[in-house]
Amino acid sequence: MGKAIISYYNSKSISHDCFRNKLVDIIIRHLFSYHSKHRLTEKDYQSIVAKIKNLFPNEPATVYYIASIRKQDSPTGKTIAARGKLLDKAKNLIYQGGYARPTKKRKATENIEIPTKQKIDLSTNDSYLWLSTRSEPWEEVIIHWKNTYHLRQESEAATAYDFIEQWPILNRTNVDTLINCDFDELFPNRTCNLYKYWNLFFDKVVYYKEGHTKDNLTIDIEDLKSLSE
């Protein structure tokens, strides 16, 4: 896969988010054993970005990692957390692998391990607060949305209405982009499957309808097939 990405870049330059995600996925999964025990540092991320730039000179470094800004150096007077695709992927793998969960507590009177679950306070998360009050610029919306993926996974909203109330940014017309971001985190490397296997899916649908009455659905499918050829 790594060679495929380099080959694609050399011919077209990486311009699609799908390929950037694959590149980040390869890098972080390769380093995950180390990261799960020691955690990658800012210096580590900057070193990785330097190597990416060496392989792909036209790639913007800020897509992959932006260092944190201390309170005293911040134009807003508040600490700005580090962000970028590399950091997002590393955080999500740590979370999905259970490495970010609280350690198990042991009862003093019994030799039994009891897992504990922390209730997440949304009001203390900077990215969530940002999304609650702003909806642009869209590039920053994407960054904060990815930073809060784990919060949505832990959501206790009882209904879809409650969930949207909790995440008002979902009322935007381009909400499909945000949904695709979460899909990519939940099902890594499958974002492009719809496009990759569309013809196969289409052929199976047509095959299924063969031998049946020429109803409106069959006619519509055949019309679509002629357009896709």
N, C-alpha and C positions, 0 to 999 in steps of 0.2 A: 504493500500500500504506500509506503514511504517513497519508493521509486516511482510509483504511478503519479504521486503528487508532484514530484520534482519534474517528471516528464511533462505533465500538464502545464506546470508553471513556465517551463522553458518555451513552450509553444504559444501559450496564451496569457501567461501571468495569472496568479491566483486572484480572481476578482469575485468569486462566489463564496458566500459564507459557508456553504456546505463543505468546500475543500479546506477552508481555514479550520473548521471544526474538526475535520479528520486529522489535520496536521497536529492540532493541539491534543487531540485524543491519543494519538500515537506517542507524543512526547511525555504526557503526564502518566499514561499507563506504564510506560517504560520506567519512569522514575517513582512509581507509586510505592513500591516496597520501601524505598528510602524515606519518601515523604510521610508515609503512615507512622513511622517511628520517630523521625527527627524534625519533620516539617521543613519545607523549602523556605529559604530566607529571601529577603529582598535582593541580596547579592546574587543568589542562585537564579532568581527570575530574570534579573538583568543579564546574567551570563547566557541564559537560554535565548533571550531575545536577540542578543548579539550574534548568536549562532544562526538563528532564523534569518537575520538580516544578511549574514554572510552567504547563505544558500539562496535567499530570495531578496535581492537588493531593493526591489520596488515595494516590498511590503512595509506598511507603516508600523513602527514599533508600538505605538499607542494602542493598536488593536489587541495586542497580546499582553501588554503589562504597562500600567501606570503606577509609579511608586506613590506611597501615602505621603500626605503633606501634614507636617506638624501644625498644631494650633497657632503657634507664634509666627509661622511662615504662611499661613493660609490667608487668602484675600477676604474670606468670610469670617475670619476670627474663630473658626471651628476646625477641628481635625478632619481631614478628608481621607477616607479609607482608600487603600490600594485597590485597584480594579484591573480588569482585562480578562481576555479569554483563558489565559493560562491559569490565573488565580481562580476564576470561576470553576473551571474543570477540576482543579485540585480540591477545592472546597467541597464540590458535589460528590466526588469519589470518596472523600473522607467521610462525609455524612452518610452516603449510601452504604458504605462498608461498616458503619457502626463505630468508627474510631472517634467520632466526636461526641458520643453519648457519655453521660456521667458514669463513673466507675460504680460497680455494684457495691452495695453496703452489706455488711455482714452483721447479723444480730449478735449481741453480746451473749445471749443465753442459749442460742442454737447455732449449729454450724450450717446455716442455710444462707445462700446468696439471694438477695432480693433486688431485682432490677428496679431502678428508679427512673421516672420520666419527668423531665422538667417542663413546666408550662411556659411557653414562649410569650413574652410580653412584647407585642407588636410596637407599642409606643416607645420602646427603647431602641428600635432598629432604625438607623439613619436612612437607609434606602427605602424602607416602608414609609417613613414619614415624608420623604421626598416625593414618592409616587402618590401619596394621599393628597398632595396640594399642587402638583405640577403635572403637565402632560407634554411638555416640550422643553428643550429640543429632543427630537425622537431618538437620537443616538444615545443620549443620557438615559432616556426612558428604558432602552434595551439593557443598558449596563445595570441600572438599579433593579430591573425586573429579574435579571439573571442572578443578582446578588440575593434576592429574596425567594428563590425557588424552594429552599428548605422550609420556609415559613408556610408556603402554600401546601406543601406536603403534610404539614402538621396541623392544617386548618381543621377546626371543629365546627365549621359552618354546617348547619343541618340541611339547608336547601341551597339550590343554585342562586336564589334571590339573596340569601344571606351572604353567600360567597362573593357575589358581585358588589354587595354593599360594603363588604370588607376590602374589596379591591376595585374601587370606582374607575380605575384606568381601563377596565374591561369594557366600559361604555363607549370607548373610542371606536371609530369606524375601521381602523386598521388593526383591530384586536387579533386578527389571524396571525400576525407576526409574533405576538406574545405567546399565543397558544403553541405555535410551532417551536418557539424557544423551549417551552416546558416539555414538549414532546421529545425534542432532541436530548434533553437531560434524562427523561424517563426511559427512552429507548435509544441509546447512543448508536450512531452510525446507520439509523434507519430513516432519517429525514428524507432522503432522496429516493426511497423505495417506490413511492407512487409513480415517479417519472421513469425510474429504471425498469419497473415491471408492468408499466401501463399496457403495453402491447400484449403481453402474456395474459394479463387480466381480461383485456378486451376479447381476445380470442376465446378464452374459456366461457365468457358470457355468451358470445355468439354461438359457440358449440352447444351450450346448454339449451339455447332457444331453437336450435335446428330441429326440424320434425314437428314443431308445434304450429298452431294456427298463426297466420300472419296478422297478429293483433297490432295495435298501435305501438306497443313497446318494441316489438320486433322490427317494425318499420323504422322507428327512431334509431334503434341500435345500428341497423344497416346503413342509415344515412350518416351516422357518426363515424362508422368504420370507413366509409368512402372518403370522408373528410380527413381522416388521420393517415390515409395511405399516401 
